[in-house]
Structures are given as structure tokens and as C-alpha cells.
Amino acid sequence: MGSIGCARVSTLDQNADLQHAALTAAGCDRIFTDHGVGGTKANRPELDKLRDC
């Protein structure tokens, strides 16, 4: 199994493509992405899923 990564964008208008490209280049084959979640929010559902892996 390869590496797992997590990306986050603060607003729904933003795009995580550059983060996905960087994580893929770093060898991640599973990427979880939170959309519309600010950095100070404690509720990050995709990050929680990653932690459960």
C-alpha cells in the first residue's frame, strides 16, 4: 500500500488540484480532501476518515 495524503481548501470556490498534484508526486495513492473548511475548524470529516485508516 502506498502513502495517504490530505488536502484542504478553505472555501467551496477554491480548488485542491495543485495540492492533489503535489501529493501524487510525493507518492500518495489515496488522498482525502476537505472542501470549505477553514484551518481553525475542528470538524474536518475527511481528515477524520484518514485517521481511521
N, CA, C, O and CB atoms as a CASP TS submission, in Angstrom:
PFRMAT TS
TARGET T0000
AUTHOR 0000-0000-0000
METHOD Language model
MODEL 1
PARENT N/A
ATOM      1  N   MET     1       0.845  -1.184   0.000  1.00  0.00           N
ATOM      2  CA  MET     1       0.000   0.000   0.000  1.00  0.00           C
ATOM      3  C   MET     1       0.886   1.241   0.000  1.00  0.00           C
ATOM      4  O   MET     1       1.922   1.272   0.664  1.00  0.00           O
ATOM      5  CB  MET     1      -0.959   0.002   1.222  1.00  0.00           C
ATOM      6  N   GLY     2       0.477   2.255  -0.740  1.00  0.00           N
ATOM      7  CA  GLY     2       1.233   3.493  -0.830  1.00  0.00           C
ATOM      8  C   GLY     2       0.893   4.451   0.293  1.00  0.00           C
ATOM      9  O   GLY     2       0.253   4.081   1.278  1.00  0.00           O
ATOM     10  N   SER     3       1.319   5.653   0.134  1.00  0.00           N
ATOM     11  CA  SER     3       1.095   6.676   1.146  1.00  0.00           C
ATOM     12  C   SER     3      -0.298   7.261   1.035  1.00  0.00           C
ATOM     13  O   SER     3      -0.960   7.157   0.002  1.00  0.00           O
ATOM     14  CB  SER     3       2.132   7.778   1.026  1.00  0.00           C
ATOM     15  N   ILE     4      -0.725   7.879   2.127  1.00  0.00           N
ATOM     16  CA  ILE     4      -2.027   8.538   2.196  1.00  0.00           C
ATOM     17  C   ILE     4      -1.779  10.015   2.465  1.00  0.00           C
ATOM     18  O   ILE     4      -0.922  10.368   3.275  1.00  0.00           O
ATOM     19  CB  ILE     4      -2.946   7.899   3.304  1.00  0.00           C
ATOM     20  N   GLY     5      -2.539  10.888   1.776  1.00  0.00           N
ATOM     21  CA  GLY     5      -2.375  12.324   1.967  1.00  0.00           C
ATOM     22  C   GLY     5      -3.698  12.999   2.249  1.00  0.00           C
ATOM     23  O   GLY     5      -4.764  12.412   2.062  1.00  0.00           O
ATOM     24  N   CYS     6      -3.619  14.237   2.701  1.00  0.00           N
ATOM     25  CA  CYS     6      -4.818  15.007   2.993  1.00  0.00           C
ATOM     26  C   CYS     6      -4.635  16.418   2.447  1.00  0.00           C
ATOM     27  O   CYS     6      -3.599  17.048   2.657  1.00  0.00           O
ATOM     28  CB  CYS     6      -5.114  15.032   4.522  1.00  0.00           C
ATOM     29  N   ALA     7      -5.649  16.902   1.749  1.00  0.00           N
ATOM     30  CA  ALA     7      -5.652  18.257   1.210  1.00  0.00           C
ATOM     31  C   ALA     7      -6.828  19.013   1.823  1.00  0.00           C
ATOM     32  O   ALA     7      -7.803  18.410   2.271  1.00  0.00           O
ATOM     33  CB  ALA     7      -5.739  18.247  -0.356  1.00  0.00           C
ATOM     34  N   ARG     8      -6.720  20.347   1.835  1.00  0.00           N
ATOM     35  CA  ARG     8      -7.806  21.159   2.378  1.00  0.00           C
ATOM     36  C   ARG     8      -7.877  22.476   1.628  1.00  0.00           C
ATOM     37  O   ARG     8      -6.855  23.096   1.334  1.00  0.00           O
ATOM     38  CB  ARG     8      -7.615  21.405   3.891  1.00  0.00           C
ATOM     39  N   VAL     9      -9.095  22.892   1.324  1.00  0.00           N
ATOM     40  CA  VAL     9      -9.321  24.231   0.793  1.00  0.00           C
ATOM     41  C   VAL     9     -10.329  24.921   1.698  1.00  0.00           C
ATOM     42  O   VAL     9     -11.254  24.289   2.208  1.00  0.00           O
ATOM     43  CB  VAL     9      -9.825  24.188  -0.693  1.00  0.00           C
ATOM     44  N   SER    10     -10.145  26.221   1.895  1.00  0.00           N
ATOM     45  CA  SER    10     -10.952  26.964   2.862  1.00  0.00           C
ATOM     46  C   SER    10     -12.356  27.287   2.378  1.00  0.00           C
ATOM     47  O   SER    10     -13.293  27.344   3.175  1.00  0.00           O
ATOM     48  CB  SER    10     -10.260  28.230   3.218  1.00  0.00           C
ATOM     49  N   THR    11     -12.506  27.498   1.073  1.00  0.00           N
ATOM     50  CA  THR    11     -13.830  27.850   0.555  1.00  0.00           C
ATOM     51  C   THR    11     -14.233  26.867  -0.538  1.00  0.00           C
ATOM     52  O   THR    11     -13.391  26.193  -1.131  1.00  0.00           O
ATOM     53  CB  THR    11     -13.842  29.303   0.010  1.00  0.00           C
ATOM     54  N   LEU    12     -15.510  26.801  -0.785  1.00  0.00           N
ATOM     55  CA  LEU    12     -16.008  25.905  -1.821  1.00  0.00           C
ATOM     56  C   LEU    12     -15.587  26.364  -3.212  1.00  0.00           C
ATOM     57  O   LEU    12     -15.591  25.573  -4.155  1.00  0.00           O
ATOM     58  CB  LEU    12     -17.522  25.806  -1.744  1.00  0.00           C
ATOM     59  N   ASP    13     -15.218  27.658  -3.347  1.00  0.00           N
ATOM     60  CA  ASP    13     -14.781  28.199  -4.636  1.00  0.00           C
ATOM     61  C   ASP    13     -13.343  27.819  -4.968  1.00  0.00           C
ATOM     62  O   ASP    13     -12.942  27.890  -6.130  1.00  0.00           O
ATOM     63  CB  ASP    13     -14.920  29.706  -4.640  1.00  0.00           C
ATOM     64  N   GLN    14     -12.569  27.422  -3.977  1.00  0.00           N
ATOM     65  CA  GLN    14     -11.171  27.086  -4.211  1.00  0.00           C
ATOM     66  C   GLN    14     -11.050  25.677  -4.772  1.00  0.00           C
ATOM     67  O   GLN    14     -11.977  24.871  -4.694  1.00  0.00           O
ATOM     68  CB  GLN    14     -10.360  27.217  -2.917  1.00  0.00           C
ATOM     69  N   ASN    15      -9.883  25.405  -5.340  1.00  0.00           N
ATOM     70  CA  ASN    15      -9.636  24.136  -5.998  1.00  0.00           C
ATOM     71  C   ASN    15      -8.400  23.480  -5.390  1.00  0.00           C
ATOM     72  O   ASN    15      -7.386  24.142  -5.171  1.00  0.00           O
ATOM     73  CB  ASN    15      -9.461  24.332  -7.520  1.00  0.00           C
ATOM     74  N   ALA    16      -8.484  22.198  -5.121  1.00  0.00           N
ATOM     75  CA  ALA    16      -7.376  21.478  -4.486  1.00  0.00           C
ATOM     76  C   ALA    16      -6.482  20.758  -5.498  1.00  0.00           C
ATOM     77  O   ALA    16      -5.675  19.916  -5.104  1.00  0.00           O
ATOM     78  CB  ALA    16      -7.921  20.474  -3.490  1.00  0.00           C
ATOM     79  N   ASP    17      -6.604  21.066  -6.775  1.00  0.00           N
ATOM     80  CA  ASP    17      -5.843  20.355  -7.808  1.00  0.00           C
ATOM     81  C   ASP    17      -4.331  20.429  -7.605  1.00  0.00           C
ATOM     82  O   ASP    17      -3.643  19.423  -7.776  1.00  0.00           O
ATOM     83  CB  ASP    17      -6.189  20.911  -9.165  1.00  0.00           C
ATOM     84  N   LEU    18      -3.802  21.598  -7.245  1.00  0.00           N
ATOM     85  CA  LEU    18      -2.358  21.718  -7.039  1.00  0.00           C
ATOM     86  C   LEU    18      -1.901  20.879  -5.845  1.00  0.00           C
ATOM     87  O   LEU    18      -0.831  20.271  -5.882  1.00  0.00           O
ATOM     88  CB  LEU    18      -1.969  23.189  -6.830  1.00  0.00           C
ATOM     89  N   GLN    19      -2.710  20.849  -4.791  1.00  0.00           N
ATOM     90  CA  GLN    19      -2.371  20.024  -3.637  1.00  0.00           C
ATOM     91  C   GLN    19      -2.400  18.542  -4.011  1.00  0.00           C
ATOM     92  O   GLN    19      -1.532  17.771  -3.602  1.00  0.00           O
ATOM     93  CB  GLN    19      -3.338  20.302  -2.472  1.00  0.00           C
ATOM     94  N   HIS    20      -3.409  18.155  -4.792  1.00  0.00           N
ATOM     95  CA  HIS    20      -3.512  16.759  -5.245  1.00  0.00           C
ATOM     96  C   HIS    20      -2.300  16.382  -6.099  1.00  0.00           C
ATOM     97  O   HIS    20      -1.747  15.292  -5.952  1.00  0.00           O
ATOM     98  CB  HIS    20      -4.820  16.541  -6.048  1.00  0.00           C
ATOM     99  N   ALA    21      -1.895  17.276  -6.981  1.00  0.00           N
ATOM    100  CA  ALA    21      -0.739  17.005  -7.841  1.00  0.00           C
ATOM    101  C   ALA    21       0.524  16.841  -6.998  1.00  0.00           C
ATOM    102  O   ALA    21       1.323  15.939  -7.249  1.00  0.00           O
ATOM    103  CB  ALA    21      -0.549  18.141  -8.875  1.00  0.00           C
ATOM    104  N   ALA    22       0.708  17.703  -6.003  1.00  0.00           N
ATOM    105  CA  ALA    22       1.892  17.613  -5.147  1.00  0.00           C
ATOM    106  C   ALA    22       1.877  16.328  -4.324  1.00  0.00           C
ATOM    107  O   ALA    22       2.908  15.677  -4.162  1.00  0.00           O
ATOM    108  CB  ALA    22       1.977  18.833  -4.218  1.00  0.00           C
ATOM    109  N   LEU    23       0.710  15.968  -3.807  1.00  0.00           N
ATOM    110  CA  LEU    23       0.614  14.735  -3.009  1.00  0.00           C
ATOM    111  C   LEU    23       0.840  13.498  -3.885  1.00  0.00           C
ATOM    112  O   LEU    23       1.490  12.544  -3.457  1.00  0.00           O
ATOM    113  CB  LEU    23      -0.767  14.647  -2.314  1.00  0.00           C
ATOM    114  N   THR    24       0.312  13.514  -5.091  1.00  0.00           N
ATOM    115  CA  THR    24       0.526  12.400  -6.016  1.00  0.00           C
ATOM    116  C   THR    24       2.005  12.288  -6.378  1.00  0.00           C
ATOM    117  O   THR    24       2.558  11.189  -6.417  1.00  0.00           O
ATOM    118  CB  THR    24      -0.327  12.581  -7.293  1.00  0.00           C
ATOM    119  N   ALA    25       2.641  13.424  -6.640  1.00  0.00           N
ATOM    120  CA  ALA    25       4.071  13.424  -6.963  1.00  0.00           C
ATOM    121  C   ALA    25       4.907  12.919  -5.787  1.00  0.00           C
ATOM    122  O   ALA    25       5.995  12.374  -5.975  1.00  0.00           O
ATOM    123  CB  ALA    25       4.526  14.836  -7.362  1.00  0.00           C
ATOM    124  N   ALA    26       4.390  13.103  -4.580  1.00  0.00           N
ATOM    125  CA  ALA    26       5.100  12.642  -3.388  1.00  0.00           C
ATOM    126  C   ALA    26       4.844  11.164  -3.098  1.00  0.00           C
ATOM    127  O   ALA    26       5.387  10.605  -2.145  1.00  0.00           O
ATOM    128  CB  ALA    26       4.692  13.477  -2.187  1.00  0.00           C
ATOM    129  N   GLY    27       4.008  10.536  -3.933  1.00  0.00           N
ATOM    130  CA  GLY    27       3.777   9.103  -3.791  1.00  0.00           C
ATOM    131  C   GLY    27       2.478   8.703  -3.126  1.00  0.00           C
ATOM    132  O   GLY    27       2.279   7.524  -2.836  1.00  0.00           O
ATOM    133  N   CYS    28       1.593   9.646  -2.877  1.00  0.00           N
ATOM    134  CA  CYS    28       0.308   9.314  -2.259  1.00  0.00           C
ATOM    135  C   CYS    28      -0.611   8.679  -3.295  1.00  0.00           C
ATOM    136  O   CYS    28      -0.775   9.201  -4.398  1.00  0.00           O
ATOM    137  CB  CYS    28      -0.355  10.575  -1.646  1.00  0.00           C
ATOM    138  N   ASP    29      -1.204   7.558  -2.932  1.00  0.00           N
ATOM    139  CA  ASP    29      -2.165   6.946  -3.843  1.00  0.00           C
ATOM    140  C   ASP    29      -3.593   7.052  -3.308  1.00  0.00           C
ATOM    141  O   ASP    29      -4.542   6.715  -4.015  1.00  0.00           O
ATOM    142  CB  ASP    29      -1.805   5.483  -4.081  1.00  0.00           C
ATOM    143  N   ARG    30      -3.754   7.511  -2.082  1.00  0.00           N
ATOM    144  CA  ARG    30      -5.074   7.836  -1.529  1.00  0.00           C
ATOM    145  C   ARG    30      -4.992   9.240  -0.975  1.00  0.00           C
ATOM    146  O   ARG    30      -4.110   9.553  -0.176  1.00  0.00           O
ATOM    147  CB  ARG    30      -5.520   6.809  -0.419  1.00  0.00           C
ATOM    148  N   ILE    31      -5.927  10.098  -1.407  1.00  0.00           N
ATOM    149  CA  ILE    31      -5.942  11.488  -0.965  1.00  0.00           C
ATOM    150  C   ILE    31      -7.342  11.825  -0.472  1.00  0.00           C
ATOM    151  O   ILE    31      -8.332  11.625  -1.177  1.00  0.00           O
ATOM    152  CB  ILE    31      -5.506  12.452  -2.110  1.00  0.00           C
ATOM    153  N   PHE    32      -7.405  12.339   0.752  1.00  0.00           N
ATOM    154  CA  PHE    32      -8.655  12.784   1.337  1.00  0.00           C
ATOM    155  C   PHE    32      -8.670  14.304   1.267  1.00  0.00           C
ATOM    156  O   PHE    32      -7.668  14.945   1.583  1.00  0.00           O
ATOM    157  CB  PHE    32      -8.820  12.271   2.812  1.00  0.00           C
ATOM    158  N   THR    33      -9.799  14.893   0.855  1.00  0.00           N
ATOM    159  CA  THR    33      -9.860  16.337   0.662  1.00  0.00           C
ATOM    160  C   THR    33     -11.061  16.933   1.379  1.00  0.00           C
ATOM    161  O   THR    33     -12.202  16.532   1.147  1.00  0.00           O
ATOM    162  CB  THR    33      -9.916  16.674  -0.825  1.00  0.00           C
ATOM    163  N   ASP    34     -10.789  17.901   2.257  1.00  0.00           N
ATOM    164  CA  ASP    34     -11.850  18.670   2.902  1.00  0.00           C
ATOM    165  C   ASP    34     -12.063  19.945   2.097  1.00  0.00           C
ATOM    166  O   ASP    34     -11.109  20.663   1.800  1.00  0.00           O
ATOM    167  CB  ASP    34     -11.497  18.996   4.398  1.00  0.00           C
ATOM    168  N   HIS    35     -13.314  20.225   1.743  1.00  0.00           N
ATOM    169  CA  HIS    35     -13.676  21.426   0.986  1.00  0.00           C
ATOM    170  C   HIS    35     -14.468  22.366   1.892  1.00  0.00           C
ATOM    171  O   HIS    35     -15.340  21.929   2.643  1.00  0.00           O
ATOM    172  CB  HIS    35     -14.502  21.060  -0.290  1.00  0.00           C
ATOM    173  N   GLY    36     -14.157  23.655   1.815  1.00  0.00           N
ATOM    174  CA  GLY    36     -14.894  24.645   2.578  1.00  0.00           C
ATOM    175  C   GLY    36     -14.655  24.552   4.069  1.00  0.00           C
ATOM    176  O   GLY    36     -15.549  24.835   4.866  1.00  0.00           O
ATOM    177  N   VAL    37     -13.447  24.155   4.450  1.00  0.00           N
ATOM    178  CA  VAL    37     -13.118  24.002   5.860  1.00  0.00           C
ATOM    179  C   VAL    37     -11.914  24.880   6.170  1.00  0.00           C
ATOM    180  O   VAL    37     -10.822  24.651   5.650  1.00  0.00           O
ATOM    181  CB  VAL    37     -12.833  22.511   6.218  1.00  0.00           C
ATOM    182  N   GLY    38     -12.113  25.878   7.014  1.00  0.00           N
ATOM    183  CA  GLY    38     -11.018  26.745   7.418  1.00  0.00           C
ATOM    184  C   GLY    38     -10.038  26.012   8.306  1.00  0.00           C
ATOM    185  O   GLY    38     -10.374  24.993   8.909  1.00  0.00           O
ATOM    186  N   GLY    39      -8.830  26.530   8.386  1.00  0.00           N
ATOM    187  CA  GLY    39      -7.775  25.885   9.152  1.00  0.00           C
ATOM    188  C   GLY    39      -8.043  25.824  10.645  1.00  0.00           C
ATOM    189  O   GLY    39      -7.481  24.971  11.332  1.00  0.00           O
ATOM    190  N   THR    40      -8.885  26.704  11.162  1.00  0.00           N
ATOM    191  CA  THR    40      -9.131  26.725  12.604  1.00  0.00           C
ATOM    192  C   THR    40     -10.311  25.852  13.011  1.00  0.00           C
ATOM    193  O   THR    40     -10.565  25.683  14.204  1.00  0.00           O
ATOM    194  CB  THR    40      -9.372  28.140  13.064  1.00  0.00           C
ATOM    195  N   LYS    41     -11.034  25.296  12.046  1.00  0.00           N
ATOM    196  CA  LYS    41     -12.187  24.461  12.380  1.00  0.00           C
ATOM    197  C   LYS    41     -11.726  23.091  12.866  1.00  0.00           C
ATOM    198  O   LYS    41     -10.823  22.475  12.301  1.00  0.00           O
ATOM    199  CB  LYS    41     -13.121  24.312  11.162  1.00  0.00           C
ATOM    200  N   ALA    42     -12.374  22.643  13.925  1.00  0.00           N
ATOM    201  CA  ALA    42     -12.027  21.337  14.485  1.00  0.00           C
ATOM    202  C   ALA    42     -12.690  20.203  13.700  1.00  0.00           C
ATOM    203  O   ALA    42     -12.208  19.071  13.739  1.00  0.00           O
ATOM    204  CB  ALA    42     -12.439  21.266  15.962  1.00  0.00           C
ATOM    205  N   ASN    43     -13.775  20.483  12.996  1.00  0.00           N
ATOM    206  CA  ASN    43     -14.514  19.452  12.275  1.00  0.00           C
ATOM    207  C   ASN    43     -13.995  19.342  10.847  1.00  0.00           C
ATOM    208  O   ASN    43     -14.331  20.158   9.988  1.00  0.00           O
ATOM    209  CB  ASN    43     -16.025  19.760  12.278  1.00  0.00           C
ATOM    210  N   ARG    44     -13.173  18.327  10.602  1.00  0.00           N
ATOM    211  CA  ARG    44     -12.634  18.065   9.265  1.00  0.00           C
ATOM    212  C   ARG    44     -12.924  16.610   8.946  1.00  0.00           C
ATOM    213  O   ARG    44     -12.108  15.738   9.245  1.00  0.00           O
ATOM    214  CB  ARG    44     -11.085  18.378   9.180  1.00  0.00           C
ATOM    215  N   PRO    45     -14.083  16.332   8.338  1.00  0.00           N
ATOM    216  CA  PRO    45     -14.534  14.950   8.132  1.00  0.00           C
ATOM    217  C   PRO    45     -13.555  14.081   7.343  1.00  0.00           C
ATOM    218  O   PRO    45     -13.370  12.913   7.686  1.00  0.00           O
ATOM    219  CB  PRO    45     -15.851  14.959   7.424  1.00  0.00           C
ATOM    220  N   GLU    46     -12.930  14.612   6.309  1.00  0.00           N
ATOM    221  CA  GLU    46     -12.010  13.805   5.510  1.00  0.00           C
ATOM    222  C   GLU    46     -10.723  13.503   6.287  1.00  0.00           C
ATOM    223  O   GLU    46     -10.161  12.416   6.154  1.00  0.00           O
ATOM    224  CB  GLU    46     -11.677  14.525   4.192  1.00  0.00           C
ATOM    225  N   LEU    47     -10.261  14.448   7.088  1.00  0.00           N
ATOM    226  CA  LEU    47      -9.096  14.194   7.921  1.00  0.00           C
ATOM    227  C   LEU    47      -9.433  13.097   8.946  1.00  0.00           C
ATOM    228  O   LEU    47      -8.602  12.236   9.237  1.00  0.00           O
ATOM    229  CB  LEU    47      -8.634  15.503   8.634  1.00  0.00           C
ATOM    230  N   ASP    48     -10.648  13.138   9.482  1.00  0.00           N
ATOM    231  CA  ASP    48     -11.071  12.076  10.406  1.00  0.00           C
ATOM    232  C   ASP    48     -11.071  10.717   9.727  1.00  0.00           C
ATOM    233  O   ASP    48     -10.665   9.726  10.333  1.00  0.00           O
ATOM    234  CB  ASP    48     -12.463  12.374  10.965  1.00  0.00           C
ATOM    235  N   LYS    49     -11.522  10.652   8.473  1.00  0.00           N
ATOM    236  CA  LYS    49     -11.500   9.383   7.719  1.00  0.00           C
ATOM    237  C   LYS    49     -10.070   8.900   7.539  1.00  0.00           C
ATOM    238  O   LYS    49      -9.788   7.710   7.677  1.00  0.00           O
ATOM    239  CB  LYS    49     -12.182   9.550   6.335  1.00  0.00           C
ATOM    240  N   LEU    50      -9.150   9.844   7.226  1.00  0.00           N
ATOM    241  CA  LEU    50      -7.746   9.470   7.061  1.00  0.00           C
ATOM    242  C   LEU    50      -7.200   8.877   8.349  1.00  0.00           C
ATOM    243  O   LEU    50      -6.478   7.881   8.318  1.00  0.00           O
ATOM    244  CB  LEU    50      -6.906  10.684   6.636  1.00  0.00           C
ATOM    245  N   ARG    51      -7.535   9.475   9.467  1.00  0.00           N
ATOM    246  CA  ARG    51      -7.046   8.984  10.764  1.00  0.00           C
ATOM    247  C   ARG    51      -7.562   7.586  11.064  1.00  0.00           C
ATOM    248  O   ARG    51      -6.913   6.830  11.787  1.00  0.00           O
ATOM    249  CB  ARG    51      -7.461   9.937  11.885  1.00  0.00           C
ATOM    250  N   ASP    52      -8.720   7.232  10.518  1.00  0.00           N
ATOM    251  CA  ASP    52      -9.296   5.907  10.757  1.00  0.00           C
ATOM    252  C   ASP    52      -8.658   4.823   9.898  1.00  0.00           C
ATOM    253  O   ASP    52      -8.924   3.640  10.111  1.00  0.00           O
ATOM    254  CB  ASP    52     -10.782   5.940  10.502  1.00  0.00           C
ATOM    255  N   CYS    53      -7.815   5.202   8.924  1.00  0.00           N
ATOM    256  CA  CYS    53      -7.187   4.217   8.033  1.00  0.00           C
ATOM    257  C   CYS    53      -6.172   3.375   8.759  1.00  0.00           C
ATOM    258  O   CYS    53      -5.553   2.499   8.156  1.00  0.00           O
ATOM    259  CB  CYS    53      -6.525   4.905   6.861  1.00  0.00           C
TER
END
